[in-house]
Amino acid sequence: MVFESKLLPEGHLHCPHEIAQKKNAHFKVIVTFEENEYEASENEIELSAIHDISEDFLSEEEINYYLNMRKRFVLCIDNKGYEASLIPRKIYEVIPEEQAEQDDFVRVIDESGEDYLYHKNHFVFVELPEEVVRVLVTT
């Protein structure tokens, strides 16, 4: 049997009521991400909590990790003031940091090998083909 589930705010997976009541049910979880946001009803959240017998739950850090799995990259277009740390025309992987991005900063691992915040004006965000992303992430 196959069914769709949703990740609830507390890190639980939503399980339909008719499946949650089955004894000795085993699940294989396949995660896919879509752009659409899902809002579970209060009833769905309650049912999930009542019938959830998992022994381990995703921490907030793990939830954020999985939600940010799609890697983002920036291209350095200006290294003025950071000549030793940033190389123009070089691609840097973005380390997600919500508050920094709200303040117009981006966190990258620079030439020192450490992650630092830089104003977004030093970069442009770039969309890369999946095979290029794979190479950049594994090197």
C-alpha positions in Angstrom: 0.0 0.0 0.0 1.3 3.4 -0.9 0.1 6.7 0.6 1.4 10.3 0.8 2.4 11.8 4.1 3.3 15.2 5.2 6.0 16.4 7.6 4.3 18.1 10.5 5.8 21.1 12.3 6.9 19.0 15.3 8.9 16.6 13.1 6.3 13.9 12.9 5.1 12.3 9.7 1.4 12.5 9.1 -0.2 9.1 8.9 -3.8 8.6 7.6 -6.1 7.4 10.4 -7.0 4.2 8.6 -3.4 3.2 8.3 -2.3 4.4 11.8 -4.7 1.9 13.4 -3.2 -1.2 11.7 -1.1 -3.4 14.0 2.4 -4.3 13.1 2.5 -1.9 10.2 6.0 -1.2 8.8 6.7 1.9 6.7 9.3 2.8 4.1 9.6 6.5 3.9 10.5 8.2 0.6 11.0 11.9 0.9 10.3 14.3 -2.0 10.1 18.1 -1.8 7.7 20.3 -3.6 7.4 24.0 -3.6 3.8 23.8 -2.2 3.5 24.3 1.6 1.2 21.9 3.5 -0.8 23.0 6.5 -2.1 20.1 8.5 -5.4 20.6 10.3 -5.6 20.5 14.1 -7.4 17.2 13.8 -4.7 15.7 11.6 -2.0 16.8 14.1 -3.8 15.3 17.0 -4.4 12.0 15.3 -0.7 11.8 14.3 0.4 12.5 17.8 -2.1 9.9 19.3 -1.1 7.1 16.9 2.6 7.9 16.6 4.6 5.2 18.3 8.0 6.1 16.8 10.9 5.8 19.2 12.9 8.6 17.6 11.8 11.9 16.2 13.5 14.4 14.0 15.0 17.3 16.0 14.5 20.8 14.8 18.1 20.8 13.4 17.4 17.6 11.4 14.1 19.0 10.1 15.9 22.2 8.9 18.7 20.0 7.4 16.2 18.0 5.3 14.2 21.1 4.3 17.4 22.8 3.1 18.8 19.8 1.2 18.5 21.6 -2.1 21.9 23.2 -2.3 22.2 26.8 -3.3 25.2 28.5 -4.9 26.4 32.0 -5.4 29.0 33.4 -7.9 31.3 36.0 -6.5 31.1 39.2 -8.5 32.9 41.6 -6.2 35.6 40.9 -3.6 36.4 44.5 -2.7 37.6 44.6 0.9 37.9 40.8 1.0 40.6 40.2 -1.6 42.2 37.4 0.4 38.9 35.7 1.3 36.8 35.8 -1.9 37.8 35.2 -5.5 35.8 36.9 -8.3 34.1 34.5 -10.7 34.3 31.6 -8.2 31.2 29.7 -7.2 30.6 29.3 -3.4 28.1 27.0 -1.7 25.6 28.8 0.5 25.2 27.7 4.0 21.6 28.3 4.9 21.0 30.8 7.6 17.5 32.4 7.6 18.3 35.4 9.8 21.4 36.3 7.8 19.4 36.2 4.5 16.7 38.3 6.0 19.4 40.9 6.7 20.8 40.7 3.1 23.8 38.6 4.1 24.9 35.2 2.8 27.1 32.7 4.6 29.7 30.9 2.5 32.9 29.0 3.2 35.5 31.4 1.9 39.2 30.9 0.9 40.2 30.6 4.6 38.2 27.4 4.8 35.9 28.9 7.4 32.3 30.1 7.0 31.7 33.8 7.1 28.8 36.2 6.4 29.2 38.6 3.5 26.8 41.1 2.2 24.8 39.7 -0.7 26.1 42.5 -3.0 29.3 40.5 -3.4 27.4 37.7 -5.1 24.7 36.6 -7.5 22.7 33.5 -6.9 23.1 30.9 -9.6 21.0 27.9 -10.6 23.3 25.0 -11.7 22.5 21.7 -13.5 22.2 18.8 -11.1 25.3 17.1 -12.4 27.4 20.2 -11.7 25.9 20.4 -8.2 26.9 16.8 -7.6 30.5 17.5 -8.6 30.7 20.7 -6.4 29.2 19.0 -3.3 31.5 15.9 -3.5 34.8 17.8 -4.1 
